[in-house]
Amino acid sequence: MRLRRGIAIAVVAGGGAVTTMLVGLVTNAVSDESRWPGWLGWLQEHAWFSFVVLGVAMAGLTALLAGLSETQPPTPPGRPEDGAGPGAAQVLRSLPRDTAAFTDRAAELERLMGSVRASQERGEGLPVHVIDGMPGVGKTTFAVHAGHLLSERFPDGQLFVNLNGHTPGRTPVQAGEALASLLAAAGVPTQQIPVGDDVGAVTEARAAMWRSRLADKKALLILDNAASYRQLEPLLPGGSGCLVLVTSRKRLVANEEVVMSVDALPPDHAVELFVRLSGRPAEALGRDVVDELVRLCGCLPLGVSLLAARLRHHPSWSAEDLRGRLVAARDRLGELRAGERAVTATFDLSYRDLTPERQHFFRQLGVFPGTDLDSHVGAALAEVSVVVARRHLEALYDDHLIDEQPGSRYRLHDLLRDYARGLAAEGDTMDQVQAVQRVCTYYLAALAVANGHTVRSGAAVPPAPDDTSRVETPVLESRADALSWLETERANILACVRRANGLALYDLVVRLAAAMAPFLRQAGPWDQAVALHRTAAEAARHTGDQRRRGDALAELGVVRRFMAAYPQAIEALNDAVTAYEAVDDRRGKAEALNQLGIVWYLTADNEDAARAQTEALALYRELGYRLGQANALADLGMTHRQMSRFDAAVEAQSEALAIYRELGDRYGEANSLRDLGVVHCLMGAYDIAARHHQEAFDIYLELDDRVHQAYALNELGVVRRLTGDIEAARTAHSQALTHFTELGERFGRANSVRHLGVVERVTGDAAEAIRLLEEALGAYRELGSRGGEAASLSELGVARGIVGERDGAIDAFQRGLEILRGLGDRCGEAEALNYWGMLMFTSDEPTAARRHFGQALTLARDIRCPLEEARALEGIGRCDWTVDGPGHGVDSLRAAVTVYRRLGVSASVDDIERLLV
């Protein structure tokens, strides 16, 4: 017993790990007195191993000899007494040296330093500061650096104890052992440190002595690598002037601690650390290469340090050489080593501490193709209940093997994900395939629930597979819940599709793509949707399923249409029609024809558009499919409107609106309202048009459909401009432009730019109008939109005429009219003729101007377009007034006033009345 007390003074000098070793050695020696000389010789022989071991050995030997010569019996457990001896006033400064591997963590340091300062200035007890984080993130380095910075505030000592919570080849230091070390370091005579066979009683007695010893001291204690709160709790001083910094991979629960999580470094700091430790000038490394290297390290200080050390120790390597090795390595972690150290070792320690069930769960996380997950995904991966999965995830979070994300979600750090994947790869390949199958099946079941809330009423919802009846799915009670879930899981589902495709799980690929299609139609991003549907079409080809191949091609065409890639959309949709015809799928063929008609409408191929919609409508009526009938009617109505067949447009669109309302299809209702608003605007019924557009916008807002919100805003802006509310028009078009730009909707964006160009022209900034209209013109030409090109040319003609570019204006009108006549857009043609007539009138060519106005009047009356009729009448009246003298053309001018008043265009009325007066 005396010998055990004699070694206690050695513990702090050598750290917990060495002390534990020596305690074991000496304890074994004590059990057999005949072996004491041999053990003492061993200690002396190996004292050279390190400076620390030498200190421990010498201190231990001194205490040993003192213990052997003592005659005083040991202090009984439970009766600790403070002793005073030669070393009682000495406190070791045992902090490790500050390392060069530390890089700027200004925010974390300021928080820690500020917390300490505030407590000391208020005279309050210093709380325990728990510094936690994942392996390799730099917790110990941070604590040591902070300890050195704070050392002046704690003049009675700064102690560092490694508790070996996750030290390779070591068992965690027991609290009693650590207390013996600390007491000895604090100057307690070894014979007074409590000992005994009752470990619990001895630990309690030593803890009481430790608290008493530091009751009036200002000391700093770093408890590094703690395994649990139970391990460190007895080590906490009782004095209010002591600061304790605890580092741990686990999130330790205490009563009043300050928790400080240390995360991976910001990229810039990681680059700085790499450059510093590589021993090479930054300019010789190449910033882009170093950026990639630290990214591949996950910006973990440990990984960055190890990789920089590898470069430093290979002078012949360049940073590019190192990058090439790292990228080429199949096991990235295997390349992150310097000497005998490796990042994998830090992960292995935490992994080995897990129970077998939790190890299996962690390995399954490595199989997950996505980035972040919740307990439902975890349950599917590991084939456990959601409750069990949640428990595993929370435990892994406490162990810092996963990070918590908002919304009760978790993710693996990049390096840990590679590590988990490596572990999974060591097992049965079939296990990995089955895990992917399970998570894909879960997503199919969850998508069926989400689509039930989001897919339009009457539309077919892709069903969940038959084997999903026992799959636990999230609770989604509303459309908002479903959209939120879909947005959160989008990237993960797409990643699962890619992984399933790589494993030749083609049926799952096709099903997941179909289940995601409704959401991706609305939310995008469409480039991802293109990749998804291409993959699905190829997967269906592998399985020989023509119907599903047609579905995938049709969705590809729809998304291509959204992206304004019209030739590619037409190609995909034609291929879909062929695939459907091969299996006599009339419903699929009708859907593809309907989409083809929309594309032809957008490219102003009006006859083809009308033919496709009419054929689709006939198929839908044969099938009795009401939603399809409404869709075809609505799109046929838009085509009629574009061909200036306004009565036919109103008839078709009104029938579609009635069906949508019958079905409770809010999305279809909004679309029909918006197009009816456009038609009524062209017909001069601005009040009705504004009401329809506002109703449509409100529904789009309710549906959280930003694309169509923007279209409705543009149409509202047009009505506002025509009725004289220019600022409201500018605001509406600007908001639409913002939406379209953020969503990447190029056609809608071109419309917004064009409308803003018209607003600038109306407000007198012709130069800005020309800039915007030329931008819109370029966009329309890139998109192949002849209707948009013609509209831009007409407006450019007006703006160029204002700035005196007469020839440029005439050229724009001529090219615009050529396109409009080819498209059969008689309303657009009338507008262009009126604009050209006004240019001729202001150029002192009233006779030529009257000819243009006359042509516009004939067209406008033929198609019942009152605004262009009024403009033509006004133009004819002004020309007659100018040519034949005041008083002539009055009838035409008064007729124009009548129409303008009916339309509510007060500014034009005022202009004419001033002329008449």
SEPA-778465 format. One line per 10 residues: their letters; for each residue z, x, y of C-alpha. Coordinates in steps of 0.2 Angstrom, whole numbers. Layout:
// SEPA-778465
a) Z,X,Y  ...
//
This chain:
// SEPA-778465
mrlrrgiaia) 0,0,0  4,14,12  -13,22,8  -22,6,13  -13,5,29  -17,23,32  -36,20,32  -36,6,44  -38,18,59  -54,24,53
vvagggavtt) -63,7,53  -69,5,71  -75,23,72  -87,20,58  -91,2,60  -89,-12,48  -102,-6,35  -95,12,33  -77,5,34  -81,-7,20
mlvglvtnav) -88,7,9  -73,18,12  -60,4,9  -69,1,-8  -68,20,-12  -50,23,-7  -45,7,-15  -52,12,-31  -44,29,-29  -27,21,-26
sdesrwpgwl) -28,12,-43  -28,28,-52  -17,42,-44  -25,55,-55  -41,53,-46  -35,55,-28  -40,73,-27  -57,69,-33  -60,55,-20  -53,66,-6
gwlqehawfs) -65,79,-10  -79,67,-11  -75,61,7  -75,79,13  -91,83,5  -100,68,12  -93,69,29  -109,77,36  -119,61,32  -117,55,50
fvvlgvamag) -106,58,65  -98,41,62  -94,44,44  -86,61,49  -75,52,61  -71,39,48  -67,53,35  -56,63,46  -47,48,53  -45,42,35
ltallaglse) -39,58,28  -26,60,42  -20,43,39  -20,45,21  -9,61,22  3,52,34  4,38,22  8,49,7  22,57,17  30,41,23
tqpptppgrp) 46,34,16  47,18,27  42,3,17  27,-7,23  30,-22,35  30,-38,24  16,-50,27  20,-64,39  32,-53,49  20,-43,61
edgagpgaaq) 28,-32,73  21,-23,88  22,-4,86  22,10,99  16,26,94  6,41,101  -11,31,101  -4,14,107  -11,15,124  -29,21,119
vlrslprdta) -43,9,117  -59,16,110  -76,14,119  -86,10,104  -101,2,111  -117,9,104  -129,18,116  -140,7,127  -157,8,119  -174,11,126
aftdraaele) -181,-4,117  -172,-15,129  -184,-24,140  -182,-35,155  -172,-51,151  -167,-54,169  -164,-73,167  -153,-71,152  -144,-57,160  -141,-66,176
rlmgsvrasq) -134,-81,167  -122,-71,157  -117,-60,171  -115,-75,182  -104,-84,169  -93,-70,168  -91,-67,187  -88,-86,190  -74,-86,177  -66,-71,183
ergeglpvhv) -67,-76,201  -59,-93,197  -45,-85,187  -51,-95,172  -51,-89,154  -67,-81,149  -77,-92,136  -84,-85,120  -103,-81,123  -113,-84,107
idgmpgvgkt) -130,-75,108  -141,-82,94  -159,-81,89  -171,-78,75  -172,-61,66  -179,-47,76  -178,-56,93  -167,-43,100  -149,-51,100  -139,-35,97
tfavhaghll) -150,-25,110  -146,-38,123  -128,-39,119  -126,-20,120  -136,-19,136  -125,-33,144  -109,-24,137  -114,-8,146  -118,-17,162  -101,-27,161
serfpdgqlf) -90,-12,156  -83,-9,173  -76,-27,173  -66,-23,157  -57,-6,159  -46,-9,144  -60,-6,132  -76,-11,125  -77,-13,106  -91,-16,95
vnlnghtpgr) -89,-22,77  -104,-25,65  -98,-40,54  -113,-37,42  -117,-55,42  -135,-51,37  -135,-32,33  -146,-26,19  -136,-22,4  -119,-27,12
tpvqageala) -108,-41,10  -101,-49,26  -85,-40,32  -70,-51,29  -60,-56,44  -45,-47,38  -54,-31,36  -62,-32,54  -44,-36,61  -37,-21,53
sllaaagvpt) -51,-10,61  -48,-18,78  -29,-16,77  -31,2,73  -43,5,87  -31,-4,99  -17,9,95  -7,-1,82  2,11,70  -6,9,53
qqipvgddvg) 11,6,45  13,-9,56  -3,-18,52  1,-32,40  -4,-30,22  -1,-40,6  -9,-49,-9  -11,-66,0  -28,-63,9  -25,-79,20
avtearaamw) -8,-75,25  -13,-57,29  -27,-62,39  -17,-74,49  -4,-61,52  -16,-48,58  -25,-61,69  -8,-65,78  -5,-47,81  -22,-45,88
rsrladkkal) -20,-59,100  -3,-52,105  -10,-35,108  -24,-41,120  -14,-54,128  -13,-45,145  -29,-34,143  -46,-35,150  -57,-29,136  -74,-33,130
lildnaasyr) -77,-36,112  -95,-38,104  -95,-46,87  -112,-42,80  -121,-50,66  -109,-64,62  -112,-75,47  -101,-89,52  -89,-96,64  -75,-95,51
qlepllpggs) -78,-76,49  -76,-73,68  -63,-86,73  -48,-75,68  -55,-60,78  -55,-70,95  -42,-63,107  -29,-74,114  -29,-66,132  -39,-75,145
gclvlvtsrk) -45,-58,152  -55,-53,137  -74,-57,135  -81,-59,118  -100,-58,114  -105,-64,97  -123,-62,90  -129,-72,75  -144,-78,67  -135,-94,65
rlvaneevvm) -131,-107,78  -112,-106,77  -101,-121,81  -86,-118,92  -76,-128,104  -79,-120,121  -92,-106,118  -107,-103,130  -122,-103,119  -136,-92,124
svdalppdha) -152,-92,113  -163,-77,115  -181,-81,112  -197,-70,109  -202,-60,124  -214,-66,137  -231,-58,134  -230,-47,149  -213,-40,145  -219,-38,127
velfvrlsgr) -234,-27,133  -222,-17,144  -211,-13,129  -225,-9,118  -232,3,131  -216,11,134  -212,14,116  -229,20,111  -227,35,122  -245,33,129
paealgrdvv) -251,29,146  -255,11,148  -273,15,154  -276,24,138  -272,9,127  -282,-5,135  -273,-21,141  -284,-33,130  -280,-23,114  -261,-22,118
delvrlcgcl) -261,-41,123  -268,-45,105  -256,-33,97  -240,-40,104  -247,-58,101  -249,-53,83  -231,-47,83  -226,-64,90  -219,-55,105  -204,-51,94
plgvsllaar) -195,-36,101  -192,-29,83  -210,-32,79  -217,-24,95  -205,-9,93  -210,-6,75  -229,-7,79  -227,4,94  -217,16,84  -231,16,71
lrhhpswsae) -244,21,85  -232,34,92  -231,42,75  -250,43,72  -257,53,87  -274,52,80  -274,33,80  -280,23,95  -273,6,100  -290,-1,94
dlrgrlvaar) -287,8,77  -270,0,75  -277,-17,80  -291,-16,67  -278,-12,54  -267,-26,59  -281,-39,60  -288,-33,43  -272,-34,34  -270,-49,24
drlgelrage) -251,-48,25  -248,-45,44  -230,-41,41  -233,-27,29  -241,-17,43  -226,-19,54  -216,-4,49  -211,12,55  -204,24,42  -193,14,30
ravtatfdls) -190,-1,42  -200,-17,41  -200,-33,49  -200,-41,32  -182,-34,28  -175,-44,43  -182,-60,36  -178,-56,18  -159,-55,22  -159,-73,30
yrdltperqh) -170,-80,16  -159,-73,2  -144,-81,9  -152,-98,6  -148,-109,-9  -162,-110,-22  -167,-128,-16  -167,-122,2  -178,-107,-3  -190,-118,-11
ffrqlgvfpg) -191,-129,4  -193,-114,16  -208,-108,5  -216,-125,6  -215,-124,25  -226,-109,23  -239,-120,14  -240,-132,29  -257,-129,38  -250,-136,55
tdldshvgaa) -239,-129,68  -224,-140,70  -217,-154,59  -204,-167,57  -193,-172,43  -206,-184,36  -219,-170,34  -205,-159,27  -201,-172,14  -219,-173,9
laevsvvvar) -221,-155,7  -206,-152,-4  -207,-169,-13  -189,-174,-7  -183,-188,3  -183,-188,22  -164,-188,22  -164,-172,12  -178,-164,22  -169,-167,38
rhlealyddh) -154,-159,31  -164,-144,25  -173,-142,42  -156,-143,52  -149,-130,40  -164,-118,43  -163,-121,61  -144,-116,61  -150,-100,51  -163,-97,65
lideqpgsry) -177,-97,52  -186,-111,62  -185,-116,80  -182,-134,86  -195,-143,96  -193,-158,107  -193,-175,98  -183,-169,82  -197,-157,77  -197,-139,71
rlhdllrdya) -209,-125,70  -209,-108,62  -211,-92,73  -228,-84,69  -221,-70,59  -209,-81,50  -224,-92,46  -233,-78,38  -218,-72,29  -215,-90,22
rglaaegdtm) -234,-91,17  -232,-74,8  -217,-81,-2  -227,-96,-6  -242,-86,-11  -231,-77,-24  -229,-93,-34  -241,-104,-43  -257,-108,-34  -257,-126,-41
dqvqavqrvc) -240,-128,-32  -248,-124,-15  -263,-136,-19  -251,-150,-23  -241,-147,-8  -256,-149,3  -261,-165,-7  -244,-172,-4  -244,-169,15  -262,-176,17
tyylaalava) -257,-191,7  -242,-193,19  -254,-192,34  -265,-205,27  -251,-217,24  -244,-214,42  -262,-216,49  -264,-233,41  -248,-238,50  -253,-231,67
nghtvrsgaa) -271,-238,66  -263,-255,63  -257,-254,81  -271,-245,89  -288,-251,81  -296,-266,90  -293,-283,83  -305,-288,69  -311,-270,66  -309,-262,49
vppapddtsr) -294,-251,47  -296,-237,35  -284,-241,21  -271,-229,14  -274,-223,-3  -266,-232,-18  -254,-218,-21  -245,-219,-5  -233,-234,-9  -218,-223,-11
vetpvlesra) -222,-212,4  -209,-213,18  -218,-216,35  -212,-215,52  -206,-231,61  -220,-236,73  -216,-252,81  -229,-253,95  -246,-247,101  -237,-235,112
dalswleter) -227,-228,98  -243,-226,87  -252,-217,101  -237,-205,104  -236,-201,86  -255,-198,85  -255,-187,100  -241,-177,93  -249,-175,75  -267,-173,80
anilacvrra) -268,-154,79  -258,-154,62  -269,-167,54  -285,-158,59  -277,-142,52  -273,-151,36  -291,-157,35  -297,-139,37  -285,-133,23  -290,-147,12
nglalydlvv) -308,-143,14  -305,-125,10  -297,-131,-6  -311,-142,-11  -300,-158,-9  -316,-167,-2  -310,-185,-5  -294,-181,6  -306,-173,19  -317,-189,20
rlaaamapfl) -302,-201,21  -292,-191,34  -308,-190,45  -311,-209,44  -293,-212,48  -292,-201,63  -309,-207,70  -302,-222,80  -290,-212,89  -302,-197,92
rqagpwdqav) -315,-209,99  -303,-214,112  -292,-198,115  -303,-184,110  -304,-169,112  -322,-173,106  -327,-155,102  -313,-156,88  -319,-173,83  -337,-166,81
alhrtaaeaa) -330,-152,69  -320,-165,60  -334,-177,57  -347,-163,52  -334,-157,39  -332,-175,33  -351,-178,31  -353,-161,21  -338,-166,11  -345,-183,7
rhtgdqrrrg) -362,-174,2  -352,-164,-10  -345,-180,-18  -362,-189,-18  -354,-204,-8  -368,-209,4  -358,-223,11  -344,-212,17  -357,-199,22  -365,-213,33
dalaelgvvr) -348,-216,41  -345,-198,45  -362,-196,53  -360,-212,63  -344,-206,70  -352,-190,74  -365,-199,83  -352,-209,93  -343,-193,98  -359,-184,103
rfmaaypqai) -363,-199,114  -346,-198,122  -351,-179,125  -368,-185,133  -376,-174,119  -389,-188,117  -402,-180,106  -389,-174,94  -381,-192,94  -398,-200,90
ealndavtay) -401,-188,76  -384,-191,68  -385,-210,70  -403,-210,63  -396,-200,48  -382,-213,46  -394,-227,46  -404,-219,32  -388,-216,22  -382,-234,24
eavddrrgka) -400,-240,19  -399,-230,3  -384,-240,-3  -388,-256,5  -373,-256,17  -379,-269,30  -362,-268,40  -364,-249,41  -382,-250,46  -378,-263,60
ealnqlgivw) -364,-252,67  -376,-237,67  -389,-247,76  -377,-254,89  -372,-236,93  -390,-230,94  -394,-244,106  -380,-238,117  -387,-221,117  -404,-227,122
yltadnedaa) -396,-238,135  -388,-222,142  -404,-213,142  -413,-228,150  -424,-231,135  -422,-249,138  -435,-257,126  -428,-246,111  -410,-251,116  -414,-269,117
raqtealaly) -423,-268,100  -408,-259,92  -395,-271,98  -406,-286,93  -407,-280,76  -389,-276,75  -384,-293,81  -395,-301,68  -386,-291,54  -369,-295,61
relgyrlgqa) -373,-314,61  -379,-313,43  -363,-305,39  -352,-317,49  -344,-302,58  -338,-309,74  -333,-292,82  -349,-284,78  -358,-299,86  -348,-297,102
naladlgmth) -351,-278,103  -370,-281,100  -370,-295,113  -361,-284,126  -372,-269,124  -387,-280,125  -381,-288,141  -379,-270,148  -397,-266,143  -403,-283,151
rqmsrfdaav) -393,-278,167  -401,-261,168  -418,-269,166  -414,-280,181  -413,-296,170  -397,-302,178  -397,-320,171  -400,-314,153  -386,-300,156  -374,-313,162
eaqsealaiy) -378,-325,147  -376,-311,134  -360,-303,142  -352,-320,144  -354,-324,126  -347,-307,121  -332,-310,132  -329,-327,124  -329,-319,107  -318,-305,112
relgdrygea) -305,-317,119  -306,-327,103  -302,-312,93  -289,-306,105  -298,-290,107  -292,-283,124  -303,-268,124  -319,-278,121  -313,-290,134  -311,-276,147
nslrdlgvvh) -328,-269,143  -337,-286,146  -327,-289,162  -332,-273,169  -351,-275,165  -350,-293,172  -343,-285,187  -357,-273,189  -370,-288,187  -361,-299,199
clmgaydiaa) -361,-284,212  -380,-282,210  -381,-301,212  -371,-300,228  -355,-309,222  -343,-295,228  -327,-305,226  -331,-310,208  -336,-292,205  -320,-285,212
rhhqeafdiy) -310,-297,202  -318,-293,186  -317,-274,189  -298,-275,193  -295,-286,178  -304,-273,167  -295,-258,175  -278,-267,172  -282,-269,153  -288,-251,152
lelddrvhqa) -272,-246,160  -262,-256,147  -272,-248,133  -270,-231,140  -288,-228,140  -291,-215,154  -310,-214,151  -313,-232,154  -300,-233,168  -311,-220,177
yalnelgvvr) -327,-230,174  -318,-246,181  -312,-236,196  -330,-230,200  -336,-248,199  -322,-254,211  -327,-240,223  -345,-246,224  -339,-264,228  -327,-257,241
rltgdieaar) -340,-246,249  -353,-261,250  -340,-272,258  -335,-259,271  -319,-252,264  -325,-234,264  -308,-225,262  -303,-236,247  -320,-232,240  -317,-213,242
tahsqalthf) -300,-215,234  -307,-224,219  -321,-212,216  -309,-197,218  -297,-203,205  -311,-207,193  -318,-189,196  -301,-182,192  -300,-192,176  -317,-187,170
telgerfgra) -315,-169,174  -299,-168,164  -306,-177,150  -323,-167,150  -333,-183,151  -349,-176,159  -359,-192,162  -344,-201,171  -340,-186,181  -359,-185,187
nsvrhlgvve) -357,-204,192  -341,-200,202  -349,-185,211  -364,-196,215  -354,-210,222  -344,-198,233  -360,-191,239  -365,-209,245  -348,-211,253  -350,-194,263
rvtgdaaeai) -367,-200,268  -361,-217,274  -347,-208,284  -359,-196,293  -357,-180,283  -375,-179,277  -373,-160,273  -359,-163,261  -368,-178,254  -383,-167,250
rlleealgay) -372,-155,241  -363,-168,230  -379,-177,226  -388,-161,221  -373,-157,210  -375,-174,202  -394,-173,200  -392,-156,191  -379,-164,179  -389,-179,175
relgsrggea) -404,-168,171  -394,-158,160  -388,-173,151  -405,-181,150  -400,-196,160  -416,-202,169  -407,-217,177  -394,-206,184  -407,-194,190  -417,-208,199
aslselgvar) -401,-214,207  -397,-197,214  -415,-194,220  -415,-210,230  -398,-206,238  -404,-188,241  -420,-195,250  -409,-205,262  -397,-189,266  -412,-178,268
givgerdgai) -420,-190,280  -404,-190,290  -404,-171,293  -422,-171,297  -429,-165,281  -443,-178,281  -455,-170,268  -440,-167,256  -434,-185,258  -452,-192,254
dafqrgleil) -453,-180,239  -436,-187,232  -441,-205,235  -458,-202,226  -450,-193,210  -436,-206,210  -448,-221,210  -458,-213,196  -443,-213,185  -437,-230,190
rglgdrcgea) -454,-238,187  -454,-230,170  -437,-236,166  -441,-254,172  -427,-253,184  -433,-265,197  -417,-266,206  -416,-247,208  -435,-248,213  -432,-260,227
ealnywgmlm) -417,-250,233  -428,-234,234  -442,-243,243  -430,-250,256  -423,-232,258  -441,-225,260  -445,-239,272  -430,-235,283  -436,-216,283  -453,-222,289
ftsdeptaar) -446,-233,302  -435,-219,310  -450,-208,309  -459,-219,321  -470,-226,307  -466,-244,307  -482,-250,299  -479,-239,284  -461,-244,284  -466,-263,284
rhfgqaltla) -476,-260,269  -462,-252,259  -450,-266,265  -462,-279,259  -464,-272,242  -445,-271,241  -443,-289,246  -455,-295,232  -445,-286,219  -428,-291,226
rdircpleea) -432,-310,226  -440,-309,209  -425,-301,201  -412,-311,212  -405,-295,220  -398,-301,237  -392,-285,244  -409,-277,243  -417,-294,248  -406,-293,264
ralegigrcd) -411,-275,267  -429,-278,265  -428,-293,277  -419,-283,290  -432,-269,288  -446,-281,290  -438,-289,306  -435,-272,314  -453,-267,311  -460,-283,318
wtvdgpghgv) -449,-281,333  -454,-263,336  -473,-266,333  -475,-283,341  -462,-282,354  -444,-290,357  -443,-307,350  -454,-304,335  -447,-303,318  -432,-314,323
dslraavtvy) -434,-326,308  -433,-311,296  -418,-304,305  -409,-321,305  -413,-323,286  -405,-305,283  -390,-310,293  -388,-326,282  -389,-316,266  -377,-302,273
rrlgvsasvd) -364,-315,278  -365,-323,260  -362,-305,253  -348,-301,266  -357,-286,273  -350,-288,290  -356,-271,297  -374,-275,294  -372,-293,302  -364,-285,318
dierllv) -379,-272,319  -392,-286,319  -383,-298,330  -382,-284,343  -400,-282,342  -403,-301,344  -392,-302,359
//
